[in-house]
Amino acid sequence: MSDIEELRALVREVIRDVLPNGLPVTETVNLSTDEDLAAFVKRLLDLDPDQREELRSGRKRFRLPEISSATSASSVAAGAVNGAERAGESTPARRIERGAVTEAVISQAARAGQRLVLGRGAVLTPLARDRARASGVQIEKER
């Protein structure tokens, strides 16, 4: 057995000891429309008791898909803003011209119910992007 195979076997053994039920299963879900969200919630409500326990214990997890470089955060946010405008809703905007936009800024915007408009000199950190997705804060990046 090679060194790499031995190392992998040791890692598997440690994982079995630490996580007797195995690694958590993570499923990527696309929730880009109200219909997607409704279907996902219905699916969760229809889970049997064993599947619900997997969710409660953290053995089953969900995540949103990554935004590819072809679909930038600004175009996703712009689509969300346009959808809100079509529905007659208006979300107050907070403009940030420059500097780093951090998780703390996103949390403040979420509490205030604001969307963010980032100027050319503003940079969104990866953790802030994740927090924005999780909390539903819309971000528009000016080009």
PLY file of the C-alpha trace (Angstrom):
ply
format ascii 1.0
element vertex 143
property float x
property float y
property float z
element edge 142
property int vertex1
property int vertex2
end_header
0.00 0.00 0.00
1.35 3.44 -0.89
1.71 6.28 1.58
-1.27 8.09 0.09
-3.50 5.02 0.39
-2.41 4.52 4.01
-3.15 8.16 4.78
-6.59 7.90 3.19
-7.34 4.76 5.21
-6.34 6.55 8.42
-8.52 9.55 7.56
-11.49 7.27 6.85
-10.96 5.55 10.20
-10.86 8.88 12.06
-14.01 10.05 10.29
-15.80 6.83 11.26
-14.75 7.36 14.89
-15.69 11.03 15.03
-18.80 10.88 12.85
-20.39 7.48 13.44
-23.25 8.31 11.05
-20.86 9.46 8.33
-20.30 12.83 6.78
-23.26 15.17 6.42
-25.05 15.03 3.08
-25.26 18.45 1.44
-27.81 19.08 -1.27
-27.70 22.14 -3.51
-31.10 23.74 -4.00
-32.02 26.44 -6.48
-34.52 28.89 -5.00
-34.66 31.53 -7.69
-38.45 31.90 -7.87
-41.39 31.91 -5.47
-42.50 28.62 -6.99
-39.09 27.05 -6.26
-39.34 28.17 -2.64
-42.92 26.88 -2.27
-41.95 23.49 -3.72
-38.93 23.25 -1.41
-40.98 24.09 1.70
-43.64 21.55 0.68
-40.92 18.95 0.26
-39.61 19.69 3.76
-43.08 19.44 5.26
-43.58 16.02 3.63
-40.42 14.47 5.15
-40.80 11.31 7.21
-39.61 11.34 10.87
-36.21 9.79 10.05
-35.50 12.43 7.40
-36.59 15.20 9.79
-34.14 13.89 12.37
-31.36 14.00 9.77
-32.15 17.69 9.26
-32.29 18.45 12.99
-29.00 16.67 13.68
-27.17 18.34 10.80
-26.57 15.12 8.87
-28.64 16.56 6.02
-27.83 20.10 4.88
-28.85 22.42 2.07
-26.89 25.08 0.24
-27.55 27.53 -2.54
-25.65 27.16 -5.82
-22.47 29.13 -6.34
-22.69 32.18 -8.55
-20.48 31.55 -11.55
-18.29 34.22 -13.08
-20.70 34.33 -16.02
-23.55 35.17 -13.63
-22.15 37.89 -11.43
-23.69 38.91 -8.13
-24.64 42.22 -9.70
-26.74 40.62 -12.42
-28.45 38.33 -9.90
-29.15 41.28 -7.63
-30.33 43.39 -10.55
-32.76 40.64 -11.52
-34.06 40.46 -7.97
-34.46 44.23 -7.85
-36.29 44.25 -11.19
-38.58 41.49 -9.92
-39.34 43.51 -6.80
-40.09 46.59 -8.91
-42.44 44.59 -11.13
-44.29 43.39 -8.04
-44.71 47.02 -6.93
-42.35 46.65 -4.00
-39.55 49.08 -3.33
-36.67 48.23 -1.07
-34.71 51.17 0.40
-31.15 51.27 -0.91
-27.94 51.96 0.95
-25.15 53.21 -1.29
-21.52 52.31 -0.58
-18.99 54.09 -2.79
-15.73 52.50 -1.65
-14.08 50.19 0.82
-14.72 46.62 1.90
-18.29 45.50 2.37
-18.15 43.00 5.24
-20.55 40.62 6.97
-21.30 43.33 9.54
-22.47 45.71 6.80
-24.69 42.97 5.35
-26.15 42.22 8.79
-26.98 45.90 9.30
-28.63 46.08 5.89
-30.66 42.93 6.63
-31.89 44.36 9.95
-32.83 47.63 8.23
-34.48 45.86 5.28
-32.15 47.57 2.82
-30.59 46.54 -0.45
-27.00 47.61 -1.18
-25.75 49.52 -4.19
-21.96 49.21 -4.47
-19.94 51.86 -6.30
-16.85 51.14 -8.37
-14.54 51.45 -5.37
-16.49 49.03 -3.15
-15.42 45.42 -2.75
-17.71 42.66 -1.47
-15.92 40.07 0.69
-16.72 36.38 0.07
-18.18 35.98 3.57
-20.34 39.06 3.03
-21.61 37.58 -0.25
-22.58 34.37 1.59
-24.27 36.35 4.37
-26.20 38.40 1.80
-27.49 35.22 0.14
-28.48 33.71 3.47
-30.23 36.85 4.73
-31.82 37.88 1.43
-29.99 41.19 1.08
-29.96 42.29 -2.55
-26.68 43.64 -3.89
-26.23 45.70 -7.02
-22.71 46.44 -8.26
-22.22 49.39 -10.55
-19.84 48.85 -13.44
0 1
1 2
2 3
3 4
4 5
5 6
6 7
7 8
8 9
9 10
10 11
11 12
12 13
13 14
14 15
15 16
16 17
17 18
18 19
19 20
20 21
21 22
22 23
23 24
24 25
25 26
26 27
27 28
28 29
29 30
30 31
31 32
32 33
33 34
34 35
35 36
36 37
37 38
38 39
39 40
40 41
41 42
42 43
43 44
44 45
45 46
46 47
47 48
48 49
49 50
50 51
51 52
52 53
53 54
54 55
55 56
56 57
57 58
58 59
59 60
60 61
61 62
62 63
63 64
64 65
65 66
66 67
67 68
68 69
69 70
70 71
71 72
72 73
73 74
74 75
75 76
76 77
77 78
78 79
79 80
80 81
81 82
82 83
83 84
84 85
85 86
86 87
87 88
88 89
89 90
90 91
91 92
92 93
93 94
94 95
95 96
96 97
97 98
98 99
99 100
100 101
101 102
102 103
103 104
104 105
105 106
106 107
107 108
108 109
109 110
110 111
111 112
112 113
113 114
114 115
115 116
116 117
117 118
118 119
119 120
120 121
121 122
122 123
123 124
124 125
125 126
126 127
127 128
128 129
129 130
130 131
131 132
132 133
133 134
134 135
135 136
136 137
137 138
138 139
139 140
140 141
141 142
